């Protein structure tokens, strides 16, 4: 493994240079560079097999890298210590343990693992589970279970929170309620690295989006600017005397003015659209996704033992880590 030589930047939460990881002859991550600033919500997008899950596991300290330089909160995650782990919260796709415990009991139990834990009752209130404090966890709805997962992820007052597919299976109302919770965490200064397959979620939440394909970071930009989206031609659509019409143009304002003059005012069913985030994303990874359909390898990779708090069942490591599948 390469030695991390980069100097820790106090304004940077995650710094990655030349990250590489292979499983036998299969290269999962091929020289990836990434910077995540403190206080931002960064969404990491990519199809299955692109290297997203492996990258995040390396950042979390749960998988060894083959090469490259990595700093997370100023420290190499390959050599974690209890103090560093207490600064990182990890929330995976779901939890299946603690079914016969009450919500308040679970959160209070995890608070004991951290030197500067938040008040369990305050955390339960913050994630919107005040009315479920005494409920058994197996009686919670899907959205409420995710809120409990987040409570366990933030009970240690983390500076950095990893969120893996946080709203999978949510109905639209529950998803929007959860988005409000994430925005609140970010406004309080928590840096959030989000992985999701919901492009609308990335557009709603993220300050910046990174797209991974074939083990490399293809591009990084705010959602509105990804892939030059804001500068791409617009599509102007309307209904004319001969039926529906659509024109792609680099000057939509000029075309709309011309149409208004032709129609003497309002243009029937006028719309002006630019490529959606999904359009741009599919173009970046290849629309047919050839070469990106292989399921990502999940070969176990031992982490050096540390004198850390007891790990939850599942993929091991931090007590804030929930059991769940890979993205």
C-alpha positions in Angstrom: 0.0 0.0 0.0 1.2 3.5 -0.8 2.0 5.8 2.0 -0.3 8.8 2.4 1.9 11.8 1.9 -0.7 14.5 1.3 -0.9 17.2 4.0 -4.3 17.3 5.7 -6.4 20.3 4.7 -8.7 21.4 7.5 -11.3 22.4 4.9 -11.3 18.9 3.3 -13.1 16.0 4.8 -12.1 13.4 2.2 -9.0 13.5 0.0 -8.3 10.6 -2.4 -5.5 10.4 -5.0 -4.8 7.5 -7.4 -7.0 5.0 -5.5 -6.7 1.4 -6.8 -8.3 -1.9 -5.8 -8.5 -5.2 -7.6 -10.0 -8.6 -6.8 -7.8 -11.1 -8.6 -7.8 -10.1 -12.3 -10.8 -7.8 -11.9 -10.1 -4.1 -11.3 -12.8 -2.5 -9.2 -11.1 0.9 -8.7 -8.7 2.2 -11.3 -6.8 5.3 -10.2 -9.7 7.3 -8.7 -9.3 10.9 -7.4 -11.8 12.5 -5.1 -12.2 15.5 -2.9 -15.1 16.1 -0.5 -15.2 19.4 1.4 -16.3 19.8 5.0 -19.9 20.6 5.4 -21.1 19.6 2.0 -23.5 16.9 0.9 -21.7 14.9 -1.8 -23.6 12.3 -3.8 -21.7 9.4 -5.4 -23.5 7.9 -8.4 -22.6 4.9 -10.5 -24.1 1.7 -11.9 -23.5 -1.7 -10.1 -20.0 -2.8 -10.7 -18.6 0.7 -11.3 -16.4 0.7 -8.1 -18.7 2.8 -6.0 -19.1 0.4 -3.1 -15.5 -0.6 -3.0 -14.5 3.1 -2.9 -16.8 3.9 0.0 -15.7 0.8 2.0 -12.1 1.9 1.7 -13.0 5.4 2.9 -14.9 3.9 5.8 -11.9 1.9 6.8 -13.6 -1.5 6.2 -11.6 -2.5 3.1 -7.9 -2.3 2.3 -6.7 -0.6 -0.8 -4.0 -1.8 -3.2 -2.5 1.6 -4.0 -3.2 5.3 -3.7 -3.4 8.0 -1.1 -6.4 8.4 1.2 -7.2 10.9 4.0 -10.5 10.9 5.8 -10.8 13.7 8.4 -7.1 14.0 8.1 -6.3 10.4 8.9 -5.6 7.3 6.8 -8.7 5.0 7.2 -6.5 2.0 6.7 -5.0 2.7 10.1 -8.0 3.7 12.2 -8.1 4.3 15.9 -11.0 4.6 18.3 -10.8 8.4 18.3 -11.1 8.5 14.5 -13.9 6.0 14.4 -15.9 8.1 16.9 -15.8 11.0 14.4 -17.4 8.9 11.6 -20.9 7.7 11.3 -22.0 5.0 8.9 -25.5 4.1 7.9 -26.1 1.3 5.4 -29.2 0.0 3.6 -30.9 -1.4 6.7 -30.7 -3.1 10.0 -32.2 -6.5 11.0 -30.9 -6.8 14.5 -32.4 -5.5 17.8 -35.9 -6.6 16.8 -37.0 -7.2 20.4 -35.5 -4.0 21.9 -37.2 -0.7 22.2 -36.1 2.3 20.1 -34.9 4.2 23.2 -33.0 1.1 24.5 -31.1 0.7 21.2 -30.1 4.3 20.9 -29.0 4.5 24.6 -27.0 1.3 24.2 -25.0 2.7 21.3 -24.5 6.0 23.1 -22.3 4.2 25.6 -19.7 3.3 22.8 -18.7 7.0 22.3 -16.7 9.3 24.5 -18.8 12.4 23.5 -22.2 10.9 22.6 -25.2 13.1 22.1 -28.2 12.7 24.5 -30.2 9.7 23.3 -33.5 11.4 23.9 -32.5 14.4 21.9 -31.3 12.3 19.0 -34.5 10.3 19.0 -36.5 13.6 18.8 -34.2 14.9 16.1 -34.8 12.0 13.8 -38.6 12.2 14.3 -39.1 9.1 16.5 -40.2 10.7 19.7 -43.6 9.0 19.5 -41.9 5.6 18.9 -39.4 5.9 21.8 -40.9 2.9 23.6 -41.9 0.9 20.5 -40.2 -2.4 19.7 -38.0 -1.9 16.6 -39.8 -4.7 14.7 -43.0 -2.7 14.8 -41.5 0.3 13.0 -42.3 1.1 9.4 -39.6 1.1 6.7 -39.2 4.9 7.0 -39.1 4.8 10.8 -36.4 2.0 10.6 -34.2 4.3 8.4 -34.7 7.0 10.9 -33.5 4.7 13.7 -30.5 3.8 11.5 -29.6 7.4 11.2 -30.0 7.9 15.0 -27.4 5.2 15.5 -25.2 6.8 12.9 -25.3 10.3 14.5 -25.4 9.4 18.2 -21.6 9.8 18.4 -21.8 13.4 17.0 -19.9 12.4 13.8 -18.2 15.0 11.7 -18.7 12.8 8.6 -21.7 10.6 7.9 -21.8 7.9 5.2 -25.3 7.2 3.9 -25.8 4.2 1.7 -29.1 4.2 -0.4 -30.9 5.9 2.5 -34.4 6.0 1.0 -34.7 2.6 -0.8 -38.2 1.4 -0.5 -39.7 4.7 0.8 -42.9 6.1 -0.4 -42.7 9.7 -1.8 -43.9 11.3 1.4 -41.5 9.3 3.6 -38.7 10.1 1.2 -39.3 13.8 1.4 -39.5 13.7 5.2 -36.1 11.9 5.2 -34.6 14.5 2.9 -35.6 17.2 5.4 -33.7 15.3 8.1 -30.6 15.1 6.0 -30.7 18.8 5.2 -31.0 19.5 8.9 -27.9 17.4 9.6 -25.9 19.2 6.9 -27.0 22.7 8.1 -25.6 21.7 11.5 -22.2 21.2 9.9 -22.1 17.4 9.3 -20.4 16.4 6.1 -22.4 13.8 4.2 -21.3 11.3 1.6 -24.4 9.9 0.0 -24.7 6.9 -2.4 -28.0 6.5 -4.2 -29.6 5.2 -7.3 -32.3 7.8 -7.1 -31.1 10.6 -9.3 -33.9 12.9 -8.1 -32.6 12.4 -4.6 -29.1 13.5 -5.6 -30.5 16.5 -7.4 -32.5 17.5 -4.3 -29.8 17.0 -1.7 -26.3 17.2 -3.1 -24.1 20.2 -3.3 -22.0 18.3 -5.8 -22.4 15.0 -7.6 -19.6 12.6 -8.7 -20.2 9.9 -11.3 -18.1 6.7 -11.1 -17.8 4.4 -14.2 -15.3 1.6 -14.8 -13.5 2.4 -11.5 -12.8 6.0 -12.3 -14.5 9.3 -11.4 -15.9 10.5 -14.7 -16.9 13.9 -13.6 -17.8 16.1 -10.5 -20.1 19.1 -10.6 -23.2 20.6 -9.0 -26.3 18.7 -10.2 -27.4 21.6 -12.3 -24.1 21.7 -14.1 -23.2 18.0 -14.4 -21.9 17.1 -17.9 -22.4 20.7 -19.1 -26.1 20.2 -18.6 -26.8 24.0 -18.2 -25.2 24.8 -21.5 -26.8 22.0 -23.6 -29.5 22.8 -26.1 -33.0 23.2 -24.8 -36.1 21.6 -26.3 -39.0 24.0 -27.0 -42.4 22.2 -27.4 -45.8 23.6 -28.3 -49.0 22.8 -30.1 -49.4 24.5 -33.5 -52.2 24.5 -36.1 -50.8 21.2 -37.5 -50.3 19.5 -34.1 -47.5 19.1 -31.6 -44.1 20.6 -32.4 -40.7 20.3 -30.8 -37.4 22.1 -31.7 -34.0 21.7 -30.1 -32.2 25.1 -29.9 -29.3 26.9 -28.3 -31.4 30.1 -28.1 -34.8 29.1 -26.6 -35.6 32.6 -25.5 -35.4 33.9 -29.0 -37.5 31.0 -30.3 -40.2 31.6 -27.7 -40.3 35.3 -28.6 -40.7 34.4 -32.3 -43.5 32.0 -31.4 -45.3 34.6 -29.2 -45.2 37.0 -32.2 -46.6 34.3 -34.5 -49.4 33.4 -32.1 -50.1 37.0 -31.1 -49.5 36.2 -27.4 -49.8 32.9 -25.5 -48.3 29.9 -27.1 -50.4 26.7 -26.7 -48.9 24.2 -24.3 -45.5 25.8 -24.4 -42.7 24.1 -22.5 -38.9 24.7 -22.5 -36.8 21.9 -21.1 -33.1 21.0 -20.9 -31.6 17.5 -20.4 -32.5 16.0 -17.0 -29.9 14.7 -14.6 -30.9 11.2 -15.7 -30.3 12.1 -19.3 -26.8 13.4 -18.5 -26.0 10.5 -16.1 -26.9 7.9 -18.7 -24.7 9.7 -21.3 -21.8 9.7 -18.9 -21.9 6.0 -18.1 -23.0 4.8 -21.5 -26.7 4.6 -22.2 -26.7 0.8 -22.8 -24.4 0.4 -19.8 -22.2 -2.1 -21.7 -19.2 -2.8 -19.6 -20.9 -1.7 -16.4 -23.3 -4.5 -15.7 -21.0 -6.8 -13.7 -22.1 -7.0 -10.0 -19.4 -5.6 -7.8 -17.2 -8.2 -6.1 -17.5 -8.3 -2.4 -14.5 -10.4 -1.3 -13.9 -9.9 2.4 -10.7 -8.0 3.2 -9.5 -8.0 6.8 -9.1 -4.6 8.5 -6.2 -4.3 11.0 -7.5 -4.9 14.5 -8.0 -1.8 16.6 -9.1 -1.2 20.2 -12.4 0.1 19.0 -15.9 -0.1 20.4 -17.8 -3.4 19.7 -19.0 -3.7 16.1 -22.6 -4.3 15.1 -23.3 -7.6 13.4 -22.9 -7.3 9.6 -19.9 -5.9 7.8 -18.0 -5.1 11.0 -16.0 -2.1 12.2 -17.7 1.0 13.7 -20.6 0.5 16.1 -22.6 3.0 14.0 -22.4 0.6 11.0 -25.7 -1.0 10.1 -26.1 -4.4 8.5 -27.0 -4.3 4.8 -26.2 -5.0 1.2 -23.8 -3.2 -1.1 -24.9 -0.4 -3.4 
